[in-house]
Amino acid sequence: MFLDLLNNIAITTAFLFVAGKAFQNRPLNEDNTYKTKLMLGVGGGILGTLLMLNSIHPNETVIVDLRHLAMVLAGVFGGPLSAILSAVVIGVMRIGLYGISTASLVACAVTILSGVIMGLLSLIRLPKTLYRYLLLNAFGMLAFAATLFYLLKDTGLTTLVLSYFIPFAIGGNIFTYFLAETLKKANQNHRDIKYYKLLAENSSDLISTHFLDGRFKYVSPSSKAILGYEPDELIGKNPYDFYHWEDLERITDSHNTVKESSEESVVEYRFRKKDGSYVWLETTSKRMTDLGIEKNELICSSRDVDLRKDLESDLIEKNNRLKRLSNMDGLTEIFNRRYFDSMLEEEWAKAIHHKTPLTLIMFDIDYFKFYNDTYGHQQGDECIKEIANVGKTVLNRPHDLIARYGGEEFAVILPDTKENGALKVAEAIRKSVQVLAIPHVNSKVKPIVTVSVGVAVVEPTEDMNHLQLVVDADEALYTAKKNGRNQVHLYNDTDQSERVQGEETSVR
């Protein structure tokens, strides 16, 4: 008996594996073509016939077979047409193998009728596929029991046969379900792999998988178009050998993030092409898990962003140029008042943080109104430009800044500069302007252009306001002008008290 049962299991298993291979590239569902349904029906009929030929012999008087399981499979996967066709094949083969007799005709008729009813039952939508197997199997067992009782007309013998048949039928049904579903899932996985491989191989992006140490395991064909390498030229290689050295730290951080967590990471970097040039890639990486892989791997999708990086660089350059232009004075090409205000705030905050002194120098051209009246505004503009150039020349530290404060007035910010250094810079500006010897016949100081310079130095604290430094420098400039012009004056506490309310009535 057990050998017979194993024989039936072996036949069913072999048949299902052959069928699974035959339908590996096509899903079996209600959308099956008529050709597929016919193939399933004929296949079910052949399986049923083989099961019928290899009956199970529990004892010398009892013979049972599991032919109805073939109709169950045909009904589940192919629907009514497949179930009916398999039943017809089994019924006809019953007569063909055992001859025409009452038992053969009855068995044939019942088998075909069962196939019809199983086909109709297969149309019922149930929440789980297992329930469809059980429903069709239950009807098959019922039909077999009714046929057996009709043919034997012996309740005792019928009961004896069913006591063997029912457990075999239920066990065979469950075995068939799990085997068929396993093959179905395997085929679906096979189709998914082919589908995603097709996507990868036809994607314009570069799809790659990597061992955890980064080595290429799979590379899609787009590597040829993007990098110039055939996939085989990269597989097994370490991509770190191709990265631009300036991007290594950023790439390593991304690599470690993906290795140590399930999060994905996006990174931009340069990759050396086969011709030696570099291409900008944007790569999204993620760790592959739960795939039955012995060691987790990484999957990466990389796209060529060279054009985007060029556009970004061009846009950044244009923005920087625009920013520079918006911060520059159009006449003198030094920084304007707006930029001066923002940088004074910034340097003030830095001085507070580092506890360093901050110097502000303000200077303007003596009797500039008289200069304009004498030489004209165009020549006045030229004079202002020459004074601005002098200021730029005198300053020699990267963080020192000169700006046109307004009209003929200029402001200089000197970070981390004490009084001695501030006075040296201020005096250098005054002397350099005098050395230019720009004629100014109506000046009340000298017959050349001169400047008056005010200096204020402070070590800022949190409770101070940066605008006070501007006030102090302006007071020092006022004092320099009051004391005769063409001189440098360092702000002290008496400057403000000495400034009369009417201020200077003469034209600066």
C-alpha positions as CSV (number, residue, x, y, z in Angstrom):
1,M,0.0,0.0,0.0
2,F,2.7,2.5,1.0
3,L,4.7,1.7,-2.1
4,D,1.6,2.3,-4.2
5,L,1.0,5.6,-2.4
6,L,4.6,6.7,-2.9
7,N,4.3,5.7,-6.6
8,N,1.3,8.1,-6.9
9,I,3.1,10.9,-5.1
10,A,6.1,10.4,-7.4
11,I,3.9,10.4,-10.5
12,T,2.1,13.6,-9.3
13,T,5.4,15.3,-8.4
14,A,7.1,14.5,-11.7
15,F,4.1,15.5,-13.7
16,L,3.8,18.9,-11.8
17,F,7.5,19.6,-12.3
18,V,7.2,18.9,-16.0
19,A,4.0,21.1,-16.2
20,G,5.8,23.8,-14.1
21,K,8.6,23.8,-16.5
22,A,6.3,24.0,-19.5
23,F,4.4,27.0,-18.0
24,Q,7.4,28.6,-16.5
25,N,7.2,31.8,-18.6
26,R,3.4,32.2,-18.4
27,P,1.2,32.8,-15.4
28,L,-1.8,30.5,-15.0
29,N,-5.0,32.4,-14.1
30,E,-8.4,33.2,-15.4
31,D,-6.9,35.1,-18.3
32,N,-5.4,31.9,-19.8
33,T,-5.7,31.5,-23.5
34,Y,-7.8,28.7,-24.9
35,K,-4.7,27.0,-26.0
36,T,-3.4,27.0,-22.5
37,K,-6.7,25.8,-21.1
38,L,-6.7,22.9,-23.6
39,M,-3.1,22.0,-22.7
40,L,-4.1,22.0,-19.0
41,G,-7.1,19.9,-19.7
42,V,-5.2,17.3,-21.7
43,G,-2.3,17.3,-19.2
44,G,-4.8,16.8,-16.4
45,G,-6.4,13.9,-18.3
46,I,-3.0,12.3,-18.8
47,L,-2.1,12.7,-15.1
48,G,-5.5,11.2,-14.1
49,T,-5.0,8.3,-16.4
50,L,-1.5,7.6,-14.9
51,L,-3.0,7.8,-11.4
52,M,-5.8,5.4,-12.5
53,L,-3.3,2.9,-13.9
54,N,-1.3,3.0,-10.7
55,S,-4.0,2.3,-8.2
56,I,-3.4,1.9,-4.5
57,H,-4.0,-1.5,-3.1
58,P,-4.6,-1.3,0.7
59,N,-5.4,-5.0,0.8
60,E,-6.2,-7.8,-1.6
61,T,-9.8,-6.8,-2.0
62,V,-9.7,-3.0,-2.0
63,I,-8.4,-0.9,-4.9
64,V,-8.6,2.9,-4.9
65,D,-7.0,5.6,-7.1
66,L,-6.6,9.4,-7.0
67,R,-7.6,10.3,-10.5
68,H,-9.9,13.1,-9.3
69,L,-6.9,15.1,-8.1
70,A,-5.9,15.6,-11.7
71,M,-9.4,17.2,-12.3
72,V,-8.9,19.3,-9.2
73,L,-5.6,20.7,-10.5
74,A,-7.1,21.3,-14.0
75,G,-10.1,23.2,-12.4
76,V,-8.0,25.3,-10.1
77,F,-5.5,26.4,-12.8
78,G,-7.5,26.2,-16.0
79,G,-11.1,26.7,-14.9
80,P,-14.2,24.9,-16.3
81,L,-12.9,24.1,-19.8
82,S,-9.7,22.4,-18.4
83,A,-11.6,20.5,-15.7
84,I,-14.2,19.2,-18.2
85,L,-11.5,18.3,-20.8
86,S,-9.4,16.4,-18.2
87,A,-12.6,14.5,-17.1
88,V,-13.4,13.5,-20.7
89,V,-9.8,12.3,-21.3
90,I,-9.9,10.2,-18.0
91,G,-13.4,8.8,-18.8
92,V,-12.5,7.8,-22.3
93,M,-9.2,6.3,-21.2
94,R,-11.2,4.3,-18.5
95,I,-13.2,2.6,-21.2
96,G,-10.2,2.3,-23.5
97,L,-8.1,0.6,-20.9
98,Y,-10.6,-1.6,-19.2
99,G,-13.1,-2.3,-21.9
100,I,-16.8,-1.6,-22.2
101,S,-18.7,-2.7,-19.1
102,T,-21.4,-1.3,-16.8
103,A,-18.6,-0.3,-14.3
104,S,-16.6,1.4,-17.1
105,L,-19.6,3.3,-18.5
106,V,-20.8,4.4,-15.1
107,A,-17.2,5.5,-14.1
108,C,-16.8,7.3,-17.4
109,A,-20.2,9.1,-17.0
110,V,-19.6,10.0,-13.4
111,T,-16.1,11.3,-14.2
112,I,-17.3,13.6,-17.0
113,L,-20.2,14.8,-14.8
114,S,-17.8,15.4,-12.0
115,G,-15.5,17.4,-14.3
116,V,-18.4,19.6,-15.3
117,I,-19.4,20.3,-11.7
118,M,-15.8,20.8,-10.6
119,G,-15.4,23.3,-13.5
120,L,-18.4,25.2,-12.3
121,L,-17.2,25.1,-8.7
122,S,-13.8,26.4,-9.8
123,L,-15.6,29.7,-10.7
124,I,-16.4,30.4,-7.1
125,R,-14.3,33.1,-5.7
126,L,-12.8,32.0,-2.4
127,P,-10.4,34.0,-0.1
128,K,-7.7,31.4,-0.3
129,T,-6.6,29.0,-3.1
130,L,-6.5,26.2,-0.6
131,Y,-10.2,26.5,-0.1
132,R,-10.7,25.9,-3.8
133,Y,-8.6,22.7,-3.6
134,L,-10.6,21.5,-0.6
135,L,-13.9,22.3,-2.3
136,L,-13.2,20.5,-5.5
137,N,-11.6,17.6,-3.7
138,A,-14.6,17.3,-1.4
139,F,-16.9,17.0,-4.4
140,G,-14.5,14.5,-6.1
141,M,-14.6,12.3,-3.0
142,L,-18.4,12.6,-2.8
143,A,-18.8,11.6,-6.5
144,F,-16.4,8.6,-6.0
145,A,-18.4,7.5,-2.9
146,A,-21.7,7.7,-4.7
147,T,-20.3,5.8,-7.7
148,L,-18.8,3.2,-5.5
149,F,-22.0,2.7,-3.5
150,Y,-24.0,2.4,-6.8
151,L,-21.6,-0.2,-8.3
152,L,-20.9,-2.3,-5.2
153,K,-24.4,-2.1,-3.6
154,D,-22.6,-3.3,-0.4
155,T,-22.6,-0.8,2.5
156,G,-19.9,-2.6,4.4
157,L,-17.5,-3.0,1.5
158,T,-18.2,0.6,0.4
159,T,-17.4,1.8,3.9
160,L,-14.2,-0.2,3.9
161,V,-13.0,1.2,0.6
162,L,-13.9,4.8,1.7
163,S,-12.0,4.3,5.0
164,Y,-8.8,4.0,2.8
165,F,-9.8,6.4,0.0
166,I,-10.8,9.5,2.1
167,P,-7.5,9.8,4.0
168,F,-5.5,9.2,0.8
169,A,-7.6,11.7,-1.1
170,I,-7.3,14.4,1.6
171,G,-3.6,13.8,2.1
172,G,-3.0,13.7,-1.7
173,N,-5.0,16.9,-2.1
174,I,-3.0,18.8,0.6
175,F,0.3,17.5,-0.9
176,T,-0.8,18.5,-4.4
177,Y,-1.8,22.0,-3.1
178,F,1.6,22.7,-1.5
179,L,3.6,21.3,-4.3
180,A,1.6,23.1,-7.0
181,E,1.7,26.4,-5.1
182,T,5.5,26.1,-4.5
183,L,6.1,25.6,-8.2
184,K,3.7,28.4,-9.0
185,K,5.7,30.8,-6.7
186,A,9.0,29.5,-8.1
187,N,7.7,30.2,-11.7
188,Q,6.5,33.7,-10.6
189,N,10.0,34.4,-9.1
190,H,11.5,33.2,-12.3
191,R,9.3,35.6,-14.3
192,D,10.0,38.4,-11.9
193,I,13.8,37.9,-12.3
194,K,13.5,37.9,-16.0
195,Y,11.3,41.0,-15.9
196,Y,13.6,43.0,-13.7
197,K,16.7,41.8,-15.5
198,L,15.1,42.9,-18.7
199,L,14.4,46.3,-17.1
200,A,17.9,46.5,-15.8
201,E,19.5,45.6,-19.1
202,N,17.3,48.1,-21.0
203,S,17.6,50.9,-18.5
204,S,19.6,54.0,-19.5
205,D,20.7,54.0,-15.8
206,L,23.6,51.8,-14.7
207,I,22.2,49.0,-12.4
208,S,24.8,47.2,-10.4
209,T,25.1,44.9,-7.4
210,H,28.0,44.7,-5.1
211,F,29.5,42.6,-2.4
212,L,29.7,44.4,1.0
213,D,33.3,45.4,0.3
214,G,32.1,47.2,-2.8
215,R,33.3,44.8,-5.5
216,F,31.1,44.6,-8.6
217,K,29.0,41.4,-8.8
218,Y,26.6,42.4,-11.5
219,V,26.7,45.3,-14.0
220,S,24.0,46.2,-16.5
221,P,24.9,46.7,-20.2
222,S,24.4,50.4,-19.9
223,S,27.9,50.6,-18.5
224,K,29.2,50.6,-22.0
225,A,27.3,53.8,-22.9
226,I,27.9,55.6,-19.6
227,L,31.5,54.5,-18.7
228,G,32.9,52.9,-21.8
229,Y,33.4,49.6,-20.0
230,E,31.7,46.3,-20.9
231,P,30.1,44.7,-17.9
232,D,32.7,41.9,-17.8
233,E,35.5,44.5,-17.5
234,L,34.0,45.8,-14.2
235,I,32.7,42.6,-12.5
236,G,34.9,41.6,-9.7
237,K,36.7,45.0,-9.7
238,N,36.7,47.4,-6.7
239,P,35.0,50.7,-7.7
240,Y,37.2,52.6,-5.3
241,D,39.9,52.1,-8.0
242,F,37.8,54.3,-10.3
243,Y,36.6,57.1,-8.0
244,H,38.0,60.6,-8.1
245,W,40.2,61.1,-5.0
246,E,38.4,64.3,-4.0
247,D,35.1,62.3,-3.7
248,L,36.4,59.4,-1.6
249,E,35.4,60.6,1.8
250,R,31.8,61.4,0.6
251,I,31.6,57.9,-1.1
252,T,33.0,56.1,1.9
253,D,30.4,57.8,4.2
254,S,27.6,56.7,1.9
255,H,29.0,53.2,1.6
256,N,29.2,52.8,5.4
257,T,25.6,54.1,5.8
258,V,24.3,51.5,3.5
259,K,26.3,48.7,5.0
260,E,25.4,49.4,8.5
261,S,21.6,50.1,8.1
262,S,18.7,49.4,5.9
263,E,18.5,53.0,4.8
264,E,19.2,54.0,1.2
265,S,21.9,56.6,0.4
266,V,22.3,59.0,-2.5
267,V,25.7,60.3,-3.4
268,E,27.2,62.2,-6.3
269,Y,30.8,61.6,-7.3
270,R,33.1,61.3,-10.3
271,F,34.0,57.9,-11.9
272,R,36.9,57.4,-14.2
273,K,35.8,56.2,-17.7
274,K,37.7,53.9,-19.9
275,D,39.1,56.8,-21.9
276,G,40.6,58.3,-18.7
277,S,38.1,61.1,-18.4
278,Y,35.7,61.4,-15.5
279,V,31.9,61.4,-15.5
280,W,29.6,62.7,-12.7
281,L,27.3,59.9,-11.4
282,E,24.4,60.1,-9.0
283,T,24.1,56.7,-7.3
284,T,21.3,55.5,-5.1
285,S,22.4,52.5,-3.0
286,K,20.5,50.1,-0.8
287,R,21.4,46.9,1.0
288,M,19.6,43.8,-0.3
289,T,18.3,41.6,2.4
290,D,15.9,38.6,2.9
291,L,16.8,37.2,-0.6
292,G,18.4,34.0,0.7
293,I,21.8,35.4,-0.2
294,E,24.5,34.0,2.1
295,K,25.9,37.5,2.6
296,N,24.0,40.7,2.2
297,E,24.8,42.6,-1.0
298,L,24.3,46.1,-2.2
299,I,22.2,47.2,-5.2
300,C,23.0,50.5,-6.8
301,S,21.3,52.6,-9.5
302,S,23.6,55.2,-11.1
303,R,22.8,57.8,-13.6
304,D,24.9,60.2,-15.6
305,V,24.5,63.7,-14.2
306,D,27.4,65.3,-16.1
307,L,25.0,67.7,-17.9
308,R,23.2,68.6,-14.7
309,K,26.5,69.2,-12.9
310,D,27.6,71.5,-15.8
311,L,24.3,73.4,-15.6
312,E,24.6,73.6,-11.8
313,S,28.2,74.9,-12.0
314,D,27.1,77.4,-14.6
315,L,24.2,78.5,-12.5
316,I,26.4,78.7,-9.4
317,E,28.9,80.8,-11.3
318,K,26.2,83.1,-12.6
319,N,24.7,83.4,-9.2
320,N,28.0,84.2,-7.6
321,R,28.7,86.8,-10.4
322,L,25.3,88.3,-9.8
323,K,25.9,88.3,-6.0
324,R,29.2,90.0,-6.6
325,L,27.7,92.6,-8.8
326,S,24.9,93.2,-6.3
327,N,27.5,93.7,-3.6
328,M,29.8,96.0,-5.7
329,D,29.7,99.7,-6.2
330,G,29.3,100.3,-9.9
331,L,31.6,103.3,-10.1
332,T,34.6,102.2,-8.0
333,E,34.2,98.4,-8.3
334,I,34.7,98.1,-4.6
335,F,32.1,96.8,-2.2
336,N,29.0,98.9,-1.7
337,R,27.2,100.2,1.4
338,R,24.8,97.2,1.6
339,Y,27.6,94.7,1.6
340,F,29.6,96.8,4.1
341,D,26.6,96.7,6.5
342,S,26.2,92.9,6.4
343,M,30.0,92.3,6.7
344,L,30.3,94.7,9.7
345,E,27.6,92.6,11.5
346,E,29.4,89.4,10.6
347,E,32.8,90.6,11.7
348,W,31.3,92.1,14.9
349,A,29.9,88.6,15.8
350,K,33.2,87.0,15.0
351,A,35.0,89.5,17.2
352,I,32.6,88.7,20.1
353,H,33.1,85.0,19.7
354,H,36.9,85.1,19.4
355,K,37.2,88.1,21.9
356,T,39.4,90.1,19.4
357,P,39.4,93.8,18.6
358,L,37.6,95.2,15.6
359,T,38.6,98.4,13.7
360,L,36.6,100.7,11.5
361,I,38.2,103.4,9.4
362,M,36.1,106.1,7.7
363,F,37.6,108.7,5.4
364,D,36.4,111.1,2.8
365,I,37.9,113.6,0.2
366,D,38.5,117.0,1.6
367,Y,36.4,119.8,0.0
368,F,35.1,117.5,-2.7
369,K,32.2,119.8,-3.6
370,F,34.8,122.4,-4.6
371,Y,36.5,119.8,-6.7
372,N,33.3,118.9,-8.6
373,D,32.5,122.6,-9.1
374,T,36.0,123.2,-10.5
375,Y,36.6,120.1,-12.6
376,G,33.1,118.8,-13.3
377,H,31.3,115.7,-12.1
378,Q,32.9,113.4,-14.7
379,Q,36.4,114.3,-13.4
380,G,35.0,114.0,-9.9
381,D,34.0,110.4,-10.6
382,E,37.5,109.7,-11.9
383,C,38.9,111.1,-8.7
384,I,36.7,108.9,-6.5
385,K,37.8,105.8,-8.5
386,E,41.5,106.6,-8.0
387,I,41.0,107.1,-4.2
388,A,39.1,103.7,-4.1
389,N,42.1,102.0,-5.9
390,V,44.4,103.5,-3.3
391,G,42.3,102.0,-0.5
392,K,42.4,98.5,-2.2
393,T,46.2,98.8,-2.6
394,V,46.9,99.6,1.0
395,L,44.9,96.7,2.4
396,N,46.9,93.5,2.2
397,R,45.0,90.9,4.4
398,P,42.4,88.7,2.9
399,H,39.7,89.6,5.4
400,D,40.3,93.4,5.3
401,L,37.5,95.2,3.5
402,I,37.0,98.6,1.9
403,A,33.6,99.8,0.7
404,R,32.2,103.0,-0.7
405,Y,30.1,104.3,2.2
406,G,28.4,107.1,0.2
407,G,29.4,109.9,-2.2
408,E,33.1,110.6,-1.6
409,E,33.2,108.7,1.7
410,F,34.8,105.3,2.2
411,A,34.8,102.8,5.1
412,V,37.4,100.1,5.9
413,I,36.8,97.1,8.2
414,L,40.0,95.6,9.8
415,P,39.2,92.4,11.8
416,D,41.5,91.5,14.7
417,T,43.3,94.9,14.6
418,K,44.5,96.9,17.5
419,E,45.0,100.7,17.7
420,N,48.6,100.7,16.5
421,G,47.9,98.6,13.4
422,A,44.7,100.6,12.7
423,L,46.6,103.9,12.8
424,K,49.3,102.6,10.5
425,V,46.7,101.6,7.9
426,A,44.8,104.9,8.2
427,E,48.0,106.9,7.8
428,A,49.0,104.7,4.8
429,I,45.7,105.6,3.1
430,R,46.2,109.3,3.8
431,K,49.8,109.4,2.5
432,S,49.0,107.3,-0.5
433,V,46.2,109.7,-1.6
434,Q,48.6,112.6,-1.1
435,V,51.3,110.9,-3.2
436,L,48.8,110.7,-6.1
437,A,49.0,114.5,-6.3
438,I,45.7,114.9,-8.0
439,P,45.3,118.7,-8.6
440,H,42.7,120.5,-6.5
441,V,43.3,124.2,-6.9
442,N,40.3,125.3,-4.7
443,S,41.2,123.0,-1.8
444,K,41.7,125.0,1.5
445,V,44.3,122.4,2.6
446,K,46.7,121.9,-0.3
447,P,46.5,122.4,-4.1
448,I,46.1,118.6,-4.4
449,V,43.4,116.1,-3.3
450,T,43.7,115.0,0.3
451,V,41.6,112.9,2.7
452,S,40.6,113.1,6.3
453,V,40.5,109.9,8.3
454,G,38.7,108.8,11.4
455,V,39.6,105.6,13.3
456,A,37.6,103.7,15.9
457,V,38.8,100.5,17.6
458,V,36.7,98.4,20.1
459,E,36.7,94.9,21.5
460,P,33.0,94.0,21.2
461,T,30.9,92.4,23.9
462,E,27.4,90.9,23.8
463,D,25.8,94.0,25.4
464,M,27.3,96.4,22.7
465,N,25.7,97.4,19.4
466,H,27.8,97.3,16.2
467,L,26.3,100.5,15.0
468,Q,28.1,102.4,17.8
469,L,31.3,101.6,16.1
470,V,30.1,103.4,13.0
471,V,29.1,106.4,15.2
472,D,32.5,106.4,16.8
473,A,34.4,106.3,13.5
474,D,32.2,109.0,12.1
475,E,32.9,111.2,15.2
476,A,36.6,110.6,14.8
477,L,36.3,111.6,11.1
478,Y,34.5,114.8,12.2
479,T,37.2,115.6,14.6
480,A,39.9,115.1,12.0
481,K,38.1,117.5,9.7
482,K,37.5,120.0,12.5
483,N,41.2,120.0,13.4
484,G,42.3,121.0,9.9
485,R,41.7,118.0,7.6
486,N,44.4,115.9,5.8
487,Q,45.0,114.0,9.0
488,V,44.2,110.8,11.0
489,H,42.3,110.9,14.2
490,L,41.7,108.0,16.6
491,Y,38.3,108.2,18.4
492,N,38.3,109.0,22.1
493,D,35.6,109.7,24.7
494,T,35.9,113.5,24.3
495,D,35.2,113.6,20.5
496,Q,31.4,113.4,20.9
497,S,31.2,116.1,23.6
498,E,33.3,118.5,21.5
499,R,31.1,118.1,18.5
500,V,28.8,121.1,18.5
501,Q,25.1,120.8,17.7
502,G,25.4,122.8,14.5
503,E,28.3,120.7,13.4
504,E,30.4,122.0,10.6
505,T,28.8,124.6,8.4
506,S,31.6,124.7,5.9
507,V,31.4,122.3,2.9
508,R,33.4,119.1,3.3
